[in-house]
Amino acid sequence: MTQEAADAVERIVSTPGVPEGAVLRFVAGDDRGNGAGPAREVQVELVARPHLRDLVVEEMRISVERRSLPFLDDKVLDAEDVDDGVEFRLYDQPGTD
């Protein structure tokens, strides 16, 4: 996770009105073709608490659906501020191609 992503997560979960213990939950979608090979989208949602079987990263206030772990294992999470929010992106870790 980049520092920009860590800062974005902290801003989101610290927003007034967000319940104590809320986390950003990451779930990888199904594989699908995109014309250039397989692709997979990752959904990010703010939830009041992690799902029971999620892997929880307490110090980051994120959770990951366990079935998504193999897909996310070799990725780097980055974030960029956009007009009215944050856009998260995943990149392959250097040296994993």
C-alpha positions as a Markdown table, in Angstrom:
| # | Residue | x | y | z |
|---|---|---|---|---|
| 1 | Met | 0.0 | 0.0 | 0.0 |
| 2 | Thr | 1.3 | 3.4 | -0.9 |
| 3 | Gln | 1.3 | 6.3 | 1.5 |
| 4 | Glu | -1.3 | 8.0 | -0.6 |
| 5 | Ala | -3.6 | 5.0 | -0.2 |
| 6 | Ala | -3.0 | 4.8 | 3.6 |
| 7 | Asp | -3.8 | 8.5 | 3.9 |
| 8 | Ala | -7.0 | 8.1 | 1.8 |
| 9 | Val | -8.2 | 5.2 | 3.9 |
| 10 | Glu | -7.5 | 7.1 | 7.1 |
| 11 | Arg | -9.4 | 10.2 | 5.8 |
| 12 | Ile | -12.4 | 8.0 | 4.7 |
| 13 | Val | -12.8 | 6.1 | 8.0 |
| 14 | Ser | -12.2 | 9.2 | 10.1 |
| 15 | Thr | -14.9 | 11.2 | 8.4 |
| 16 | Pro | -17.5 | 12.6 | 10.8 |
| 17 | Gly | -20.5 | 10.3 | 11.0 |
| 18 | Val | -18.6 | 7.1 | 10.1 |
| 19 | Pro | -19.1 | 4.6 | 12.9 |
| 20 | Glu | -16.3 | 3.7 | 15.3 |
| 21 | Gly | -14.8 | 0.4 | 14.0 |
| 22 | Ala | -15.8 | 1.0 | 10.4 |
| 23 | Val | -13.5 | -0.4 | 7.7 |
| 24 | Leu | -12.9 | -0.2 | 4.0 |
| 25 | Arg | -13.7 | -3.7 | 2.6 |
| 26 | Phe | -11.9 | -4.9 | -0.5 |
| 27 | Val | -13.5 | -7.7 | -2.6 |
| 28 | Ala | -12.1 | -8.9 | -5.9 |
| 29 | Gly | -14.7 | -9.5 | -8.6 |
| 30 | Asp | -14.8 | -12.4 | -11.0 |
| 31 | Asp | -12.2 | -12.9 | -13.8 |
| 32 | Arg | -13.4 | -11.5 | -17.1 |
| 33 | Gly | -11.9 | -10.8 | -20.5 |
| 34 | Asn | -11.2 | -7.2 | -21.4 |
| 35 | Gly | -9.9 | -7.7 | -25.0 |
| 36 | Ala | -6.3 | -7.7 | -23.8 |
| 37 | Gly | -6.4 | -10.6 | -21.5 |
| 38 | Pro | -8.0 | -11.4 | -18.2 |
| 39 | Ala | -9.1 | -8.5 | -15.9 |
| 40 | Arg | -10.6 | -8.3 | -12.5 |
| 41 | Glu | -12.3 | -5.4 | -10.8 |
| 42 | Val | -11.9 | -4.8 | -7.1 |
| 43 | Gln | -14.9 | -3.4 | -5.2 |
| 44 | Val | -14.3 | -1.1 | -2.2 |
| 45 | Glu | -17.0 | -0.3 | 0.2 |
| 46 | Leu | -17.2 | 1.4 | 3.6 |
| 47 | Val | -18.8 | -1.0 | 6.1 |
| 48 | Ala | -19.7 | -0.6 | 9.8 |
| 49 | Arg | -17.6 | -3.6 | 10.7 |
| 50 | Pro | -15.7 | -6.3 | 8.8 |
| 51 | His | -17.5 | -9.5 | 7.7 |
| 52 | Leu | -16.9 | -12.5 | 10.0 |
| 53 | Arg | -14.3 | -14.3 | 7.8 |
| 54 | Asp | -12.5 | -11.2 | 6.4 |
| 55 | Leu | -8.8 | -10.7 | 6.9 |
| 56 | Val | -8.7 | -7.5 | 9.0 |
| 57 | Val | -5.7 | -5.1 | 8.9 |
| 58 | Glu | -6.4 | -3.3 | 12.2 |
| 59 | Glu | -3.7 | -0.7 | 11.9 |
| 60 | Met | -5.1 | 0.3 | 8.5 |
| 61 | Arg | -8.8 | -0.1 | 9.2 |
| 62 | Ile | -9.3 | -2.2 | 6.1 |
| 63 | Ser | -10.6 | -5.7 | 5.6 |
| 64 | Val | -10.2 | -8.1 | 2.7 |
| 65 | Glu | -12.6 | -10.9 | 1.7 |
| 66 | Arg | -10.6 | -14.1 | 2.1 |
| 67 | Arg | -11.4 | -15.4 | -1.4 |
| 68 | Ser | -9.7 | -12.2 | -2.7 |
| 69 | Leu | -6.4 | -12.7 | -1.0 |
| 70 | Pro | -4.7 | -14.7 | -3.7 |
| 71 | Phe | -5.5 | -12.1 | -6.3 |
| 72 | Leu | -4.4 | -9.2 | -4.1 |
| 73 | Asp | -1.3 | -10.8 | -2.7 |
| 74 | Asp | 1.1 | -9.5 | -5.3 |
| 75 | Lys | -0.5 | -6.1 | -5.8 |
| 76 | Val | 0.2 | -2.5 | -4.5 |
| 77 | Leu | -2.8 | -0.4 | -3.6 |
| 78 | Asp | -2.5 | 3.3 | -4.6 |
| 79 | Ala | -5.0 | 6.1 | -4.4 |
| 80 | Glu | -5.6 | 9.5 | -6.0 |
| 81 | Asp | -7.9 | 12.3 | -5.1 |
| 82 | Val | -10.4 | 13.0 | -7.8 |
| 83 | Asp | -13.2 | 15.6 | -8.1 |
| 84 | Asp | -15.5 | 14.4 | -5.3 |
| 85 | Gly | -13.6 | 11.5 | -3.7 |
| 86 | Val | -10.8 | 9.0 | -4.0 |
| 87 | Glu | -10.0 | 6.6 | -6.8 |
| 88 | Phe | -8.1 | 3.5 | -5.7 |
| 89 | Arg | -5.9 | 1.6 | -8.1 |
| 90 | Leu | -4.0 | -1.7 | -8.0 |
| 91 | Tyr | -0.7 | -2.2 | -9.6 |
| 92 | Asp | 1.5 | -5.3 | -9.8 |
| 93 | Gln | 4.4 | -5.2 | -7.4 |
| 94 | Pro | 7.7 | -4.5 | -9.1 |
| 95 | Gly | 9.4 | -7.7 | -10.1 |
| 96 | Thr | 6.2 | -9.9 | -10.2 |
| 97 | Asp | 5.6 | -10.0 | -13.9 |
